Amino acid sequence: MKKILVLLFVLAIVGLVALRVYQRTSKSIGASVHERRAPAVAVEVTAIKKATIRDIGVFTGSLLPTSQFVVAPKVAGRLEKLFVNIADTVQQGQVIALLDDDEYEQQVEQARAELQVANANLQESRSMLEVAKRELDRAKALRREKIASESELDAAQADYETKAAKYKVASAQVTQKQAALKAAQVRLSYTQIKASWENSRERRVVGERFVDEGTMLKANDQIVSILDIHTVIAVIHIIERDYLKMQVGHEAAVTTDAIPEKTFTGKIIRVAPLLKETSRQARVEIEIPNPEGLLKPGMFVRAYIEYARHDNATVVPVSALAKRNSKLYAPCR
């Protein structure tokens, strides 16, 4: 009876082991079948196209006026009148400010009076010289006739030379006083402060005002700044990698956040011949016509510069490229 029970127990264990093996085998076979029946991955197919490829560099920078200078007086004085303010337009030679000119007018009057005195002295010296000349001629005539002595002739000669020297001094004093009068008149003219520049008849604009009426100014104190913004300069900085690609004459498309809907066209006019050691960058200047005055100095801009262009080139989507051994391939059939 014991043997029968042991046999039944062994058969039960073998049956359980066989069942476990069967279950595992069934799962493995089912998984293989499931894997073989997995859905295919979707693949997007696109045609190879012909298009234009452009190598474009994008840079940021700031705008500067074509020219900018500060108007300042050449003489000291109280600012009596200021005729312009920020954003006003000015033209060549326009009077923009007046200084108190009472002191300078007085200097002109004094110089004119001194000139009159010098002219009177010159006239007196001329008369005395003419008298001395007649006396010398008479002494010479008398000496020829043995009437006058040699000493009398020498005295007349010395007197004439003295009068001639005084006449030259008086003449020089007149010239000196004329120059002094002219200098005083020039200083008086400096009380009218004008905006003046060269090589342009176009109007310019006042950028900043530094003083108000009534201010006591010294020579060269700043009054206003004058800007030329009919064209503006976009200044960008480039690194070594882009330096050799930049050429004077290259066109650039320029945009600014202030006017996002408009693109301005400019041209490279200067490329610095050096890269600064501190930044390893070179300065590049782009000239942009600004006839409407929309662009203002100080604006932040982006410049798009085309280095190279390839028309009718074969192109495929970037996502279609495969990288193999550090090289890109475009698989196709």
Buried (B, 14 or more C-beta within 10 A) or exposed (E): EEEEEEEEEEEEEEEEEEEEEEEEEEEEEEEEEEEEEEEEEEEEEEEEEEEEEEEEBEBEBEBBBBBBBBBBBEBBBBBBBBEBEEEBEBEBEBEBBBBBBEBBEEBBEEBBEBBEEBBEBBEEBBEBBEEBBEBBEBBEEBBEEEEBEEEBBEBBBEBBEEBBEBBEEBBEBBEEBBEBBEEBBEBBBBBBBBBEBEEEEEBBBBBEBEBEEEEEBEEEBBBBBBBBBBBBBBBBBBEEEBBEBBEEEBEBBBBBEEEEEEEBEBBBEEBBEEBEEEEEBBBBBBBBEBEEEBBBBEBEBBBBBBBEEEEEEEEBEEEBEEEEEEEEEEEEE
